[in-house]
Amino acid sequence: MAVLTLFPSESYTASNRSHELILVAFIRAGMSLNLPNALTLLRIFVVPLLVVVLLTPFSENWFGVPRHILGVTLFLGAALTDFLDGHFARSRNQVTRLGQLLDPIADKLLISAALISLVENQLAPAWAVVIIIGREFAVTGLRSIAAADGVVISASKMGKFKMLAQVVTVALLIASSVSGKPPVANFGRPFPAIEFWSVPELRTALLHLFGEGPTTGNDWQVLIYTTGRALLWLVVISACLSMYGYFRSFYSSVLASRSERRKSESARIATVPD
């Protein structure tokens, strides 16, 4: 039986192997695409559309809908497919190699695209987004190394909480924007990382909220934006904590097992008679 090799043997690496597996999974998926995999692919295809909606006046020009409304609708709809594809895959017994490969890729594409768009629109600080996206790459690398050793590092409770907080935070920041920009001017200064109360628009919105004048639509956008920026701290902290949990699991399940194997191999070699 002939075997198709996508890369020459002298340059074949683990990375080549993973690329080949993804290509083979795509070829097989073309023959039988089930509902969970279709939802995962849909989430990937929504990503470029989401970026266009968030960064350009496409929504206003073509549909007459403010970009923050269409943007948050697209984002939450795509995030919902993350729950639905896993639910349908388990309930219908349709867990496939393609789904296992593409689901984490789709999640990271969606979150990364949304966060980078928020930085471009000055709705989120770059330092927080770098930490969140860097954590995603670090965890993906650890899982890939563990998988090569036949070890599966499953998502922790903190990781699941981080994902939920992440979706809520991104949705709030998108929904609070005005023509893609923050609803606060703050005298031209960046929105503070901690001293939210120093922003004049927030003080005005709080005064209106607690009875000193009518609460306007802009007041609600300022309050939603401030809530999103506060929750961003929660996402950053949970991202760091969950990354620590993944590193600890990686060490205990992969590095420790490798050390045990080396010790057993050394002991076996030492007991072999001359």
N, C-alpha and C positions, 0 to 999 in steps of 0.2 A: 504494500500500500504506500503510495507516494505521500510525502509530508511536505506541506508548503511552509517554507521558512522565510519570514519577512525580512530578517536581518542576517548578514553573513556571520558564520559561527565565530570568527575571530573578534568581532566587535559586539557580540551578543551580550547584553547585560540584563540585570533585573528590571531596569526601566523599559528596555525593549520588550521584555516578556510581558509586562503589564500593558503596554500599548497593543501588543498582539492579542492579548486576552480581550481587551475592550473591542478591538476590531472584529474578532470572532463572535463576541456577544452581539454586536450590532448586526452581523450577517445573519445569525440565528434569529435575532429579534425580528428581522424583516420578514421571516417566514411565518412567525406567529407572534404578533404584537397584542398583548393582553391589556386589560383596562388599567391595572396599576402602572405598567410601564408607559402606557400612553399618557397618564397623568404626570408622570415624572418628566417625560419629554416635553409635555405642554409647559411645565414649570421652567424648563430651560429656554423654550422659545419665547416665553413672556419677558425674559430678562432684557434683551435689547429693546423691546417695546417700552418697558418700564423706564429705561435710561432715556430714551427719546422723549417720553412724556415729562419726565422730571427736569430735563435740562433744556428743553426747547418749548416754544409756544405752540407745539403741534396740537395739543388738546384744545386750546382756545380757537386756533385758526380753522381746524377741521370739524370740530364737534360743538364749539361754543360752550365747552365745559371747562371750568377752572382746573389747572393742572394738578392742584393738590387733591381735588376730589377724584379725578380719574386715576391719579397716581396711587392714592391710598387704596382705591378699589382694586386695582391691578395687583398691588403688593399683597393685600390680605387674601385675594382670590388665589394667588400663587402659593402663599403660605398654607392655605387650606388644603391644597393638593398634596402638601407634604404629609398631612394627617391621613387624607383619604387613600393615597396610594399604599401606605403601609397597612391601613385597615382592610382594604379590599384584597391585598396580597395574602394576608393571613386568613381572612374569612373565606376566601375562595381557593385557598391552597395554591396560589399562583406566584409564590416566591421564586424568582429566577435570578440567574447570574447577572443578567443585564440590569435588573432592578437594584441588586446589591452594589453594582459598580456605579450606576448613574445617580442613585438617590443622594448620597453624600455630595457628589459633584454638583447636582442641581441645587442643593441647599446652600452650598458655599458660593455658587455663582449668584444666586438671588440676593443673599445677605451682603456679599461684597459689593455687588453693583449698586444696591440701594444705599449702603453706607458711603461709598465713594461719591455717589451723586449728591448726598447730603453735604459732604465736605465741599464739593464744587459750588454748591448753593449757599455755603456759609451757615448751614443749619446744624452742623456738628463739628466739633474740633478734630483736627487731623490726628492728634496724639491718641485720642480714645479709639479712633477707627483703626489706627496702626496696631494697637494692642489687641483689639478684637480679631482683626483679620490675621495677624501674626499667630494668635492662639489657634485659629482654624488650621493654618498650614502646619503648625507644630503637631497638633493632634492627628492630622491626616498622615504625617510622616511616621509618627509612632505606631499608628494602626497598620500602616503598610509594612513596617519592619516586623511587627508582631505577627501579621498574617503570613509573612514569608517563613516564620518559624511554626506556623500552624496554630497560633494563638489568636483568639478573638477577644479584643478589648471592647466590651459593650458600653453603651452610653450610660453615664452615671446619673444619679438623680440631680446633682448640681448642674450637669451638662444640659439636662432636659429643662431645668428651671431657667438656665441661661438662655436657651433657645426661645422659650416663651417670653421672657422679659425683653429679649432682643426684638421679637416681632412687635410687641406692644410699643416699645420705645420708638422704633423706626416708623411705625404707623402714626404715632402722635406727632413726631417731628415733621413728617410729610403733610399731615392734615393741618398743621398750624401755619404752614408757609403761606406767604402772600406773593403771588406771581413767582414762586420758586425761591423767594428770599425770606429771611426771618421777619416776624411781625414786630420786631423791636429795633430801634435805631441806636439807642444807648449813646447818644451824642457821637456816633461814628466809631465808638470803641467796640472791640469784640465782646460778646456776651461772657460775663465772668464765669470761671469754672466753679466757684463756690459761693461768692457773695451775690446771690441772685437778688437779694433785697435792695441792692444798690442801683438796679435798673429802674429808671423813672416810669417807664410804661407799665412795669409790673406793679409798682406802688399804686399807680392810678387805677389799674385793673382791680387790685385788692380793695381799694377804697370804694369803687363802684360795686363790687361784689357784696360788701358788707354794709351796704345801705346808703352810702354817700353819692347819690346820683345813679342814673340808669346804667346797667351793664350792657355794653355794646358788643357787636360781633367781633370787633378788633380786640376788645378786652378778653373775650373767650379764647381767641387765638393766642394771645400773649400767655394766658394761664395754661393752655394746652402745651404750648412750646416750652414753658418753664417746667412743667411736669415731665415732658419728654427729656429735657436736659438733666433733670434730677435723676430720672430712671436710667439715663446713660451711665451714671456712676455705678448704679446697681449692676448693670450689664458688665462693665469693666471689672468690677470686683468679683462677680460670679465667674467671669471668663478666666481670671487668674486662679481662683480657687479650683475650678473644674480642671484647668490645665495641670495644676499640682496633683490632683487626684489621678489624672491620666498618666503622668510621669511616675507616680508611685505604683500604679497598677502595672505599668510597663516594666519597671524595675523588678517587681516581685514575680511577674509571670514570665518575662522573657530573659532578662539579664541573669536572674537567679537560676533559672532552669539551664541556661547556657553554662553557667559556672558549675552546676552540678554534673552536667554531661562531661565537661572537661575533667573534673575530678574522677568520675567513674572510668573514663577512658584512660587516664593516667594510671589509675589503680589496676586496670585490666592489663595494661602494657607491662606494668611492674611485676605482675604475677606470672607472665609468660616465661616458661623455662628456656634457658639458652639451647 
